[in-house]
Structures are given as C-alpha cells and as structure tokens.
Amino acid sequence: MRAFVATVQSGSMSAAAAALGQSPALVGQHIAALEEHLGARLLNRTTRSQSLTGFGAGYFEQCRDILDRVALSEEAAELQQTRIQGRLRVTVPSTFGTEALMPALVDYRAIAPDVELDIVLTDRVVDLVDEGFDVAFRIGALQDSRMIARPLMPYRMVVCAAPAYLARMGTPRHPSDLERHEAIVFTPSARSPWRLTRGKEDVRVMPKKIISVNSGQAVRVAARAGLGVVMQPEILLRHDIEADCLVRLFPRWQLGERPLSLLYYRDRRTTPRLSSFISFAIETFSSPSALRPRKA
C-alpha cells in the first residue's frame, strides 16, 4: 500500500522509489503483488505516463486513510516510550539547509541519537501532508492553515560584489547606481526588483544586465569570480565577506527581511521525536547568531 500511495503521489515509480529508499523494480513488484491480491488493476501504465484506474482511484483514498491510521497508532505507541527514536522527515530550503541546519544537527544528534533523520533539501514549496513530511523550514509568507507555524529568526539579505568586479566596474555609492551594474540572481527572484530602504528613502532598482542561476551556491561562486553584484542571504555570503572575497555594499541600508518559520501538522499528535526537533530548532534558530555558519 505504501508503494502504491507513494507512486500516485509522486507521479512515477522511480520517484516513489527514491522517497521510499527502494529500487524502482521493487516498487513495481509491490504494486503488481497488490494488484494480483486484489484481482484488479490499480494503474494504467505506458512507457511515458501512468494514471489511476476507476477502481484504483477509490482504493488510493482508502489506502491513504489506512496508512494514516497506522501512523497514528505508531505515534501513540511511541508516546508511551521515554526514549526518543523513530524516523523524522524534514524538508528545508537548499541554502538554509546546507549552511545552517546541517552544521547544527550535531547538537540535535547529542540529544536524540536514536532518531533517524531524512533531510530533503529543496527550494520547492512542499506539501507536508501529501508528501509525508513531519516538519518543514519555510522562508517567506505562509498560506497553509493546516500547519502550525513557529516563527524563527528573519532571513536577512545582503548586497555584495567581488573586489575584482568593483575594480573593473566601479563601486556603487547609492542603490540607484545598481541600474548601471551587472547582477547574478537566483532564478525564482530574477524578475523582482531589488528594494533597499534607509529611513524615509525607499529605492527599488533592477540591475542593467542579469544572469539568472537556479542555485544559491552557484550564485555565490559566480559572485566570487567577479561576474557581477549579488543580493543573497547573509548566511550564504558571511564567510566570503569575512575573508574579503566579497565586499558588502550598502551596509546601512535595509534589504527587507524574509520570515523564517518552522511548520508541522496541526492535527497530528506531537511525538517525542518531533517535540525534540521542534525544541531544538526553536532554541537554535531564534537568535541573531543562529544564522551564522559555523567554522570548523
């Protein structure tokens, strides 16, 4: 049933296999065995697509309900235990996950060594309920009322450029000067103007030339190489600024903080493993120093 539900939710057996930690062949065998047991076909399969049969659509909803009940029963059993254990699925934005969460997990390991962590780094907005996650870090505005949201420290942005770029193109003295400069931007925000404020001044500007990249780490590498000016999370660029690989521009201007939140199910019992992770995240990422990468 888990293989069948995961295949429907993810859209393919290969995606389901990745989510379940199994091979696509094994997922296919599970579904074939289920269809043989039921005496009915669940999926219409071609080389390029798959779709639910009429029977499969109804059976899918029943399977989801059954699996949810199994999960609730397991969680209820876990609540009777004093030891924190079990599997916890966490989704987190790529940059924040790489630069902040992963280094901090050594502290969580110390308090919950028996929890099996499944960390998924993605900049896609994940549906926790449909995709089977226990908790998510989310940057930006929140809309899903099914979730409980715990606010963490805001996600701060900075404008930077490499010394080599500034030597070649000149240093902008005012945000409006950015209109004459080249920029490297993270693809999802490629068409959004840069907004900087200082007191009553409110400047919105689009750099002259833009290279868009779908990776925050790639934007950082391009900035270090001198390709242009960047507006990126402070957590991603802090080490480069401290090492003088990048120069921070307009330090007295505000760049519009983005909220950072921790999300988890509203209608599920909070298991010991989830409670421990929520406490760890709030304690770790609720102070100004929380979003500073740790040095080895």
Disulfide bonds with the S-S distance in Angstrom:
none
